[in-house]
Amino acid sequence: MYFVQPSLILKELLIDKFEIPFNTILSKSTALKLFGKIDCIGETINIDGDNTYIIVGVFEDLPKQSHHNLTIVISANGNLTAKQRVELYSEVQGIFKTGTKLFKPGQKFNKGETLIRIDASEYYASVQSAKSNFYNSVTSIIADIKLDFPDVFKKWENYINSIDITKTTPELPEITSNKEKYFITGRGIISSYYNVKNLEQRLGKYDIRAPFNGILTEALVTEGSLIRSGQKLGEFIDDSVYEMEVAISKSYGSLLKVGEKVELNNLDKTETYQGFVSRINGSVDPTTQTISAYIEVKDEKLKEGMYLEAQLEAKEEENAIEIDRSLLSDTNEVFIIKDSILVIIPAKPVYFGESKVVLKGIPDGTHLLAKPVPGAYAGMLVKPYVNTSKSQ
């Protein structure tokens, strides 16, 4: 017994008459072949010269199964993580000074804005002292340069005039001769210069700035507290771009391609997002035998940690059909209908989904069962079944 949708019924008597023995229905083509018309309700046919059946309905010819190109869709799920994430650590020690924005989770910062400002007044004084010593060292040699190296005197004089201890120390003038290099090095100018630059570099670490536009997701310190070197301060993420890592069976790994579009949705199926495969891991997890793929997705509604389901369009399979998994046997065989008799034929599954399976090797024009038939066997006689219930 196989199933015919009510919409396929062309002519019928009271449908419950179909349940009466020796009542039957015919396909449109069979009715035209036997009676030359569709309206053959009430006519009788004799089968094998033994039993006479009354025609109580006519249905449209069952559609034949035909091959077409199917896109294999792999289902996967996972949690969103920010593509750009920074764990904030302090490299210096001092008191956390109050800034223009609160250092609290959920606070947004633009690129270049100060996230944390640590009191550097004591350290700043030592930097200024080192700058002053460097300035004195350069000034002390300018007279000797004028006498011994008159050709480079103007260059060093301009350099001295450009030094401002309240600003970053300018780069040393280019040294053009070995004599000049030996003289400048012997007076300790180069070592003093790099000592100052090192102190200036460290001074910059008292201000931690946002490396990109984003949002603070974790704050472990508060204004006014003492921050120690090496202490974790919080986490900062770019909340405009997220990634989701999904584990794909290694048997499907070769089907995925970087750049393939991916449709994602939440568990309630109320929101849909568009993404794409950004990366595919080159190694297989030895424990789970899976390959990690990374899906990039952008949407203002997304938040880090959200659980989403993804439908990855892995590959287009030519000359294939998709049927319910329950119709495929453990031995990779399916029932087909041939002259009202069930016949078993082999099939080649190329992909298993949660409820569907993609098959190849099914001949064009084959009639397949729509639902499993309990106790079905090869050679079993079947006939169409008309479902009259409103719920399909």
C-alpha positions in Angstrom: 0.0 0.0 0.0 1.4 3.4 -0.9 0.0 6.9 -0.4 -1.9 9.3 -2.7 -2.5 12.9 -1.6 -6.3 13.9 -1.6 -5.5 16.6 -4.2 -4.7 13.8 -6.7 -8.3 12.5 -6.6 -10.2 13.4 -9.7 -13.5 11.5 -9.3 -14.8 9.7 -6.2 -17.8 8.3 -4.5 -18.1 8.3 -0.7 -14.5 7.7 0.3 -15.4 5.2 3.0 -16.5 2.9 0.2 -12.9 2.4 -0.6 -12.5 0.4 2.6 -15.3 -2.1 1.4 -13.9 -5.3 -0.1 -13.8 -5.4 -4.0 -14.0 -1.6 -4.2 -11.0 0.0 -5.8 -9.7 3.2 -7.4 -7.8 3.6 -10.7 -5.2 6.0 -12.0 -6.2 8.5 -14.6 -4.1 6.7 -17.3 -5.6 3.3 -16.4 -9.2 4.7 -16.5 -8.6 6.2 -19.9 -7.0 3.0 -21.1 -9.9 0.7 -19.9 -12.9 3.0 -20.3 -11.8 5.8 -22.6 -12.9 8.4 -20.0 -12.1 9.6 -16.5 -15.7 9.5 -15.2 -15.9 5.8 -14.7 -17.3 5.7 -11.2 -19.6 2.7 -10.7 -18.0 0.7 -13.6 -16.6 -2.7 -12.8 -13.4 -4.5 -13.8 -12.6 -8.2 -13.6 -9.2 -9.3 -12.5 -7.9 -12.8 -13.4 -11.4 -13.8 -14.2 -12.1 -14.4 -10.5 -12.8 -11.2 -8.7 -14.9 -8.2 -9.9 -14.1 -4.8 -8.5 -16.3 -1.7 -8.5 -14.5 1.6 -9.4 -15.1 4.1 -6.6 -12.5 6.7 -7.5 -10.0 8.0 -10.0 -6.7 9.6 -9.1 -4.0 11.5 -11.0 -1.1 9.4 -12.2 1.5 9.1 -9.5 4.5 11.3 -10.3 7.6 9.3 -11.3 10.8 9.8 -9.5 13.3 11.7 -11.6 16.9 12.6 -11.0 18.0 16.1 -10.4 21.0 18.0 -8.9 20.8 18.1 -5.1 22.8 20.4 -2.8 24.1 18.4 0.1 23.4 20.4 3.3 25.4 19.5 6.5 23.8 20.5 9.8 26.1 21.6 12.6 25.9 23.7 15.7 28.1 25.7 18.1 28.6 28.8 20.1 29.6 32.2 18.8 33.0 33.7 19.7 34.3 37.1 18.8 36.7 37.0 15.9 38.9 39.7 17.6 39.4 39.4 21.3 42.0 40.9 23.6 42.8 39.9 27.1 43.9 43.0 29.0 47.0 42.7 31.2 49.0 45.3 33.0 52.8 45.5 32.4 53.3 48.2 35.0 52.2 49.0 38.6 50.2 51.9 39.9 46.8 53.2 40.9 43.9 52.9 38.4 42.8 56.5 37.6 39.2 57.4 36.8 38.7 57.9 33.0 36.1 59.5 30.8 34.2 56.2 30.5 33.5 53.6 33.2 35.6 50.4 33.0 32.6 48.1 33.2 31.2 45.2 31.2 29.1 46.4 28.3 30.9 49.7 27.9 31.8 50.4 24.3 35.0 52.0 23.2 36.2 53.3 19.9 39.6 52.5 18.5 42.3 54.6 20.2 40.2 55.5 23.2 41.8 54.9 26.6 40.5 51.8 28.3 42.6 52.2 31.5 44.8 55.0 32.7 47.3 54.0 35.5 48.8 56.7 37.7 52.4 57.2 36.3 53.3 60.4 38.2 56.3 58.9 40.0 57.5 57.0 36.9 57.0 60.1 34.7 59.3 62.1 37.0 62.1 59.5 36.5 61.6 59.7 32.7 61.9 63.5 32.8 65.1 63.2 34.8 66.6 60.8 32.2 65.6 63.2 29.4 67.2 66.1 31.2 70.5 64.1 31.7 70.4 63.2 28.0 69.9 66.8 27.0 72.8 67.9 29.2 75.0 65.3 27.6 74.3 66.4 24.1 74.7 70.1 25.1 78.1 69.4 26.7 79.6 68.1 23.4 78.3 70.8 21.1 81.4 73.0 21.6 83.8 70.2 20.8 81.7 69.3 17.7 82.0 72.9 16.5 85.8 72.7 16.8 86.5 69.2 15.6 83.6 68.5 13.2 82.5 71.9 11.9 80.8 70.3 8.9 78.2 68.5 11.1 77.9 71.3 13.7 74.8 72.7 12.2 73.1 69.3 12.2 73.7 68.8 15.9 72.8 72.3 16.8 69.4 71.9 15.1 68.9 68.6 17.0 69.5 70.3 20.4 67.1 73.0 19.5 64.4 70.4 18.6 64.6 68.7 22.0 61.6 69.3 24.2 61.6 67.3 27.5 57.8 67.5 27.7 57.5 65.6 24.4 58.9 62.4 22.9 62.6 62.5 22.3 63.4 63.0 18.6 65.6 60.5 16.7 69.4 61.2 16.7 70.8 62.9 13.6 72.2 60.5 11.0 75.9 59.9 11.6 77.9 60.3 8.4 81.5 59.3 9.3 83.4 56.9 11.4 85.1 59.8 13.3 81.8 61.3 14.2 80.4 57.9 15.3 83.5 57.2 17.5 83.2 60.7 19.1 79.4 60.5 19.8 79.6 56.9 21.1 82.6 57.7 23.3 80.7 60.4 25.0 77.9 58.0 25.9 75.3 59.9 23.7 73.9 56.8 22.0 73.5 54.7 25.1 71.9 57.6 26.9 69.5 58.1 24.0 68.3 54.5 24.0 67.9 54.5 27.7 65.5 57.5 27.4 63.6 55.8 24.5 63.2 52.6 26.7 61.8 54.7 29.5 59.4 56.5 27.2 58.2 53.2 25.7 57.4 51.9 29.2 55.7 55.1 30.1 53.2 54.5 27.3 52.1 51.3 29.0 50.5 53.3 31.8 47.7 54.0 29.2 45.9 51.0 27.7 44.0 52.0 24.6 41.4 50.1 22.5 43.0 48.4 19.6 39.7 48.4 17.6 36.1 49.4 18.0 34.5 47.1 20.5 32.9 46.3 23.8 34.3 45.4 27.2 33.0 41.9 28.2 34.9 41.5 31.5 36.3 43.9 34.0 38.4 42.6 36.9 39.5 45.9 38.4 37.8 49.1 39.6 38.8 52.8 39.6 41.1 53.6 42.5 42.5 50.1 43.0 46.1 49.2 43.0 47.2 47.4 39.8 50.2 45.2 39.8 52.4 44.2 36.9 51.2 41.0 35.2 47.6 41.4 36.6 44.7 40.6 34.3 42.4 43.5 34.0 39.6 42.3 31.7 38.6 41.3 28.2 37.7 43.4 25.2 36.1 42.1 22.0 35.0 43.4 18.6 31.3 42.9 18.7 30.7 43.4 15.0 32.1 40.1 13.7 31.8 36.6 15.2 32.9 33.1 14.4 31.4 29.8 15.2 33.5 26.6 15.3 31.7 23.5 14.2 32.9 19.9 14.1 32.3 18.1 10.8 32.8 14.4 10.3 36.0 13.7 8.4 34.0 11.9 5.7 32.3 15.2 4.8 35.5 17.3 5.2 36.4 17.1 1.5 32.9 18.6 0.6 33.5 21.9 2.4 35.0 24.9 0.7 36.2 28.2 2.1 33.9 31.0 1.1 30.8 28.8 0.9 27.7 30.6 2.2 26.1 29.3 5.4 22.6 29.9 6.8 22.4 30.0 10.6 19.4 30.1 12.9 18.7 30.2 16.6 17.2 27.1 18.4 13.7 28.6 18.2 14.0 29.0 14.4 12.8 32.6 14.9 16.0 34.4 13.6 18.1 33.6 10.5 21.6 34.9 9.8 23.9 34.7 6.8 27.5 33.7 7.1 30.3 31.9 5.2 33.0 29.4 5.8 36.1 31.5 6.7 38.6 28.7 7.6 38.9 24.9 7.6 41.3 23.1 9.9 43.9 21.0 8.1 44.0 18.3 10.7 41.5 15.7 12.0 40.8 15.4 15.7 42.2 11.9 16.6 39.6 11.4 19.3 36.4 12.4 17.6 37.6 12.0 14.0 36.1 15.3 13.1 37.4 18.4 11.3 36.9 21.9 12.6 35.4 24.5 10.3 34.9 28.2 11.2 31.9 30.2 10.1 32.1 34.0 10.1 28.9 35.9 10.6 27.9 39.5 11.1 24.7 40.9 12.6 23.8 43.5 15.2 21.5 41.1 17.0 24.3 38.6 17.7 26.1 38.2 21.0 29.1 36.2 22.1 28.2 32.9 23.5 24.9 32.5 21.5 24.1 29.0 20.4 23.3 28.7 16.7 22.6 25.9 14.2 24.2 26.1 10.8 23.2 24.6 7.5 26.4 24.3 5.4 25.9 23.8 1.6 28.8 21.4 1.1 28.4 20.1 -2.4 26.0 19.7 -5.3 25.4 16.1 -6.1 24.4 15.3 -9.7 21.7 12.8 -10.6 20.6 12.2 -7.0 17.3 12.0 -5.0 16.5 12.7 -1.4 14.2 10.4 0.6 13.3 9.7 4.2 16.0 7.7 6.0 13.4 5.2 7.2 12.8 4.1 3.6 16.5 2.9 3.3 17.3 -0.5 4.7 20.4 -1.4 6.7 21.7 -3.1 3.6 21.3 0.0 1.5 18.2 -1.1 -0.4 14.8 0.5 -1.1 11.4 -0.7 -2.1 10.0 0.5 -5.4 6.6 -0.1 -6.9 6.5 -2.0 -10.2 3.1 -3.1 -11.6 1.5 -2.8 -8.2 4.1 -5.1 -6.7 6.9 -4.2 -4.3 10.4 -4.8 -5.6 13.7 -4.4 -3.8 16.6 -2.6 -5.6 20.0 -1.5 -4.3 20.8 2.1 -3.8 24.0 4.1 -3.2 23.7 6.6 -0.3 26.1 9.5 -0.7 25.0 11.6 2.4 23.0 11.0 5.6 21.2 13.9 7.2 19.2 13.8 10.4 16.0 12.6 8.7 16.9 12.4 5.1 19.3 10.5 2.9 20.7 11.4 -0.5 20.7 8.4 -2.9 22.2 7.7 -6.3 21.6 4.7 -8.5 17.7 5.0 -8.6 16.5 4.7 -12.2 14.5 7.5 -13.7 10.7 7.0 -13.6 10.8 4.8 -10.5 7.8 4.8 -8.1 9.1 5.0 -4.5 7.1 4.5 -1.3 6.2 7.7 0.4 6.1 6.1 3.8 7.4 2.8 5.3 5.0 -0.1 5.0 5.0 -2.4 8.1 5.8 -6.0 7.1 6.7 -5.1 3.5 8.4 -7.8 1.5 9.5 -8.2 -2.1 6.5 -9.4 -4.2 3.9 -7.8 -1.9 0.8 -6.6 -3.8 0.1 -2.9 -3.1 -2.5 -0.4 -4.2 -2.8 3.4 -3.7 -4.2 4.7 -0.4 -6.2 7.9 -0.3 -5.7 9.9 2.9 -8.9 11.8 3.6 -7.9 13.3 6.9 -7.4 17.1 6.9 -4.0 16.8 8.5 -1.4 15.8 5.9 
